[in-house]
Amino acid sequence: MQNEELRRVLGDLEKANQRYVNLYEFAPVGYATVSGDGTITEVNLSGEPMFGVDRRLLRGTKFAAHVDPDDGDRWHLAFQKALTDKEKQSVAIRMRRADGTTTHSWIEIMPVSEEAEPLLRVTLADITEYKRVEGDLRALQAQLAVSSRLAALGTLVTGVAHEINNPLAAALSDIELAMNAVQEVRGRLQGAGPLNRELEARSLDEVVEELQEAEDAGRRIGHIVKDLKTFGRPDQTRVRSRLIDIVNLGMRWLPVSVTREATVTVENGGAPDVAVSPGQIEQVVANLLTNAAKATPKGKKGEIVIRLGTGPSGMARLDVIDQGTGIAPTVLNRIFDPFFTTRPAGEGTGLGLPISHAIVTAHGGTLTVASEVGKGSKFRVELPAAPVEDVSTG
């Protein structure tokens, strides 16, 4: 009976082993078994096409030898981590076939044995077609981005023309009036008749006033051009900074009207350091606070809260929250468009929020808004945290 029982157990083991072999050999996904030093011990049928060579010839070769050299570091890092942490690791790499062609592969590395000689199971999935489609989508997105930029450029040019045309026309008109007045004064000075000093003084006062108005118009044009330069090419200089310091400095640049219209409270929740151009982020803070103050209903003292903290993935977060009039849903998706403003003519160029958006985006961050009419708005800035500084000891 014992012999029969032994034969039965051995038969069951043989069947189980054959089922395992069949599952491994004929699995619809590629498998490779790799030793702890990265040597291939076996490859199943589905895995063979990933290497482009008879699988029997793969035994004894290093898996890394079949990885595209540019992705070699990624493979070694994932392999060593799976070996030491005893946990599955996943990585996308390119495999170099025997004929020199390349396939994109999604690799999963799983330890399957902890004996004296560890073994790891490498799952290989061909994602070459996915990468091709992804590349086509990126190309399409690039084309759409070009079209979008051209449309935005048209909007920008129209806005620039409108914003500059008004002060330019005023300046030209004032200069023309001043020139006419000066010519009249010069004609009287060159004439033979008596001079009325009081009249000439009044005429020159008018000339000065007209030239001052022309100068103001010129300064307004200069301010628009300066803002456009910031909008188009934010400063690329970056230094490690504390967000709370930037907020405190940015608040120093606020117009007196902001502190007159609203009380600003800062809640520092300990945002991580950021690598930024401090002056530009200060400008963002000042722009957001100015907008928040101007959203305060007439006759009411506004309350603005600046809240600092940590966002998702360790991002540094800055919220500017007001209890103002809010933004209508019909215009909410246009507030970052250049020259778009809901304020009366002459009370803003409509560049503050677009410039802030451009600055934050150039820093690798995001600027978003949530608003409800009659209850207020919350503008949220999220910036990547600065890399952890290396601390070395001598």
Stockholm file with secondary structure:
# STOCKHOLM 1.0

chainA/1-394         MQNEELRRVLGDLEKANQRYVNLYEFAPVGYATVSGDGTITEVNLSGEPMFGVDRRLLRGTKFAAHVDPDDGDRWHLAFQKALTDKEKQSVAIRMRRADGTTTHSWIEIMPVSEEAEPLLRVTLADITEYKRVEGDLRALQAQLAVSSRLAALGTLVTGVAHEINNPLAAALSDIELAMNAVQEVRGRLQGAGPLNRELEARSLDEVVEELQEAEDAGRRIGHIVKDLKTFGRPDQTRVRSRLIDIVNLGMRWLPVSVTREATVTVENGGAPDVAVSPGQIEQVVANLLTNAAKATPKGKKGEIVIRLGTGPSGMARLDVIDQGTGIAPTVLNRIFDPFFTTRPAGEGTGLGLPISHAIVTAHGGTLTVASEVGKGSKFRVELPAAPVEDVSTG
#=GR chainA/1-394 SS CHHHHHHHHHHHHHHHHHHHHHHHHTCSSEEEEEETTSBEEEECTTTHHHHTSCGGGTTTSBGGGGBCGGGHHHHHHHHHHHHHHCSCEEEEEEEECTTSCEEEEEEEEEEEECSSSCEEEEEEEECHHHHHHHHHHHHHHHHHHHHHHHHHHHHHHHHHHHHHHHHHHHHHHHHHHHHHHHHHHHHHHHSSSCCCHHHHHHHHHHHHHHHHHHHHHHHHHHHHHHHHHHHHSCCCCCEEECHHHHHHHHHHTCCHHHHHHEEEEEEECCCCCEEECHHHHHHHHHHHHHHHHHTSCTTSCEEEEEEEEECGGGCEEEEEEECSSCCCHHHHTTTTSTTCCCSCTTSCCSCHHHHHHHHHHHTTCEEEEEEETTTEEEEEEEECBCCCCCCCCC
#=GC SS_cons         CHHHHHHHHHHHHHHHHHHHHHHHHTCSSEEEEEETTSBEEEECTTTHHHHTSCGGGTTTSBGGGGBCGGGHHHHHHHHHHHHHHCSCEEEEEEEECTTSCEEEEEEEEEEEECSSSCEEEEEEEECHHHHHHHHHHHHHHHHHHHHHHHHHHHHHHHHHHHHHHHHHHHHHHHHHHHHHHHHHHHHHHHSSSCCCHHHHHHHHHHHHHHHHHHHHHHHHHHHHHHHHHHHHSCCCCCEEECHHHHHHHHHHTCCHHHHHHEEEEEEECCCCCEEECHHHHHHHHHHHHHHHHHTSCTTSCEEEEEEEEECGGGCEEEEEEECSSCCCHHHHTTTTSTTCCCSCTTSCCSCHHHHHHHHHHHTTCEEEEEEETTTEEEEEEEECBCCCCCCCCC
//
